[in-house]
Amino acid sequence: MRANEIKDLIIKGDAAGTAWGVEEMLAAGLAVDDIIQGILVSAMNVVGERFREGQIFVPEMLIAARAMKAGLKILEPLILQAGRKYLGKVVIGTVKGDLHDIGKNLVGTMLQGAGWDVVDLGVDVAPEKFLKAVKEQKPAAIGLSALLSTTMGSMKTVLGLLEQEGLRSQVKVLVGGAPVSEKYATEIGADGYAPDAGTAVHVFARYAS
């Protein structure tokens, strides 16, 4: 199986085929990082671009991300053995009062594939929990997600707590979600905004260590 064939399987959302293809690539002697960057991440970049252009929608993105994750799972033991250097650590979570996780999970999966060490705090995450994670995990960046306009205010609270604790300059804060806009991100003092998972990966890449 060729690299382009595996990329097509990911784009189509064929998890079993992707896993089998990755195993074939390993058997053929292809390096782990080459598989990750040249096949998995490359395929998801195509998916992200198609999403931005309105050619596909969230369900198709999710299916593709699951396929990519199936391939990544085959590589995980080898990644650990090789002591692969991560781009950095990121903490993500859906803000307090919001139980939606589709977008957040998609961002987390794509960030993992891109080479980040991802700490997912889950949903309905209190501002204090984000603060604690920044203190304990010392991430390069945190990603705050919201799908409800009524929960967006929690993003501003997180930024305020980081400022109060003297940690704001030590971590980048990115925000995203359906009701969030670049204007709102600027208003609350966030470092970045992403309207979709594909863009989020590119924005987070600015903060790689």
N, C-alpha and C positions, 0 to 999 in steps of 0.2 A: 504493500500500500504506500502511496506517495503522500508527501506532506500536504499537498493541495487537496487530496481526497479526504484526509482527516479534517482539514479546515472546513470542507463542505459538510462533513458529518456534524461538526459542531454547530455550524450555522443552521443546519436543518434540525438540530436538537436530538440527534441520535447518540444517546449516552453510551449504550452498549458498544456501538460501532466505534465511538471515540476511544473508549478504554482499550478495545482490541487493537486499534490503530496505534495507540501510544505504546502498547506492549511490543508491537511489531517494530516500531522505531527504535525502541531500546535494544531489542534483539539484533537490530541492524547496526548498532553501535553509535547511534546519534546521542550527543551529549544532552543531559537533562535541561540545562539552560537553553539549548538550541530548540528543544521541543517546546519549552514553556514560551519563550519569546517568539520563535519562528512559526509556531503552529497555534498554540492555545491563545496567547494574547493577540496574535495577528488575526485570528478568526473573530475574536470578540471585538476587535477594532472595526471589522467589517460590519458586525452586527450593530455596534453603536452608531456607525455612520448611517446605516439603513434606517435605524430608529429615528435619528435626527432628521432624516429626509422624508419621514412619514411613510416609508415603504413597509415597515413592520411595526408592531405595537408591543406593549409590555408582555403579553403572554408568550410571544415568540422570543423576546429577549430572555425571559425566565427559562424557557426550554433550552435555549442555546447555552445559558449560563450553567444549567445543571449538567449538560453534556460536557462542557469545559471542566466542570468540577470533577466529573467522573474520570477524566483524563488526568487531572491534577492529583487525584487520590492514588493513582497508580505510581505517581512519581514521589509522593510524600516520604516513603521510607528512604529513598535514595537522596532526597533533599536533606533529610536529617543526618544521614550517614556522611554526606559530603560537607555538612556544616555550612550550607549555602548562606551567603551573606545577603540579608534582606536589604531592601531600599531604605527601610526604617520602620518604625512602629506607628500605627494609627489606631485610635479608639473611635468607634462609631456607635451610634444608638439613636433610637427614636425618642423624642423628648417627652417629658411628663404629660400625662393625660391623653397620649396618642398610642394606640395599640397596633398601628399599621406597620408592617415589616417587609412588604414585598420589595419596595425600592431600596431599603436599607440592606436587605439580604443580597440583592443584586449587586449593589456597590461593593459589599464585603467580598463576594465571590470574585468579582473582577479585580479588585485590589489584590487579593491573594494570588490570583493568576499572574498579575503584573509584578509580583515579587515583594509585596508588603507583608509584614507581620501584623495581622489584624486582630484587635481585641474588640469583640462585639458585646456591648452591654445589654443588648436586647431592646425591648420596648418599654414605654412608660417610665423612662429613666429620669429620676429627679436631678435637678441641677447639682445638688451636693454629691451625687454619685459620679457625675462627670468630673467634678472637682477632685474627688478622691482618686479617680482613675488617672488623672493628670499627675497627681502627686506620686502615686505608686508606680505607674507604668512609664512615666516620662516619655510620652509619645512625641513624634515630630508634629503631629497634627491630630485634630479631632473632627469628626463629621457629625453634624446634628441634622436629623431628618424629622420632618413633620408633614402630615397629609391634611391636617385640619387647621384652618385659619385660627381657630380658638386656642391652639397650643403653640403657635409661633412665638408668643411672648416669652416662653420658657427659654428660647434661644438667647434672648437678650439677658435673661437672668443668669445663664451660664457664663456669658461674657463678663457680666458684672462681678460675679463671684471670683472669676479668674483675676480680674483687675484688683479686687479687694485683697486677695491673697498674694499679690505680687507675682503672679504666674503668667500674666497675659503675654508678656514679651517672650516667654519660653515655648509657646505652642501656637501653631497656626489653627485657626478655626474656620471650617468650611460648613456652609449650610445648604440645604436643598429640600425638595419636596414640592408637591403640586401648588400650594398657595404661596410659596416663597419666590421672591424675585431678586434680581441683582440689585435693584434699588433698595429693597428691604435689607439685604445683606450689608450694603454700604451704610444704611441708616443706623444699624445696630453695631457697626464696627467690626463685622466679620472680615476675615482675610480673603475669602473666596466664596463663590456661588456656583453650583452646578445644576442645570435643569434636568440632567439625566445621568445614568450610571457611566456611560461612555465618557462624557465630559468630566465627570468626577475623577476618573482615573487620570486624565490629563492634568487636571488642576492639582491633584495630590502629588503628581510627579514633580512639580516645582519645588516640593519640600523634601525630596529624597536626600538622605544624608550622604 
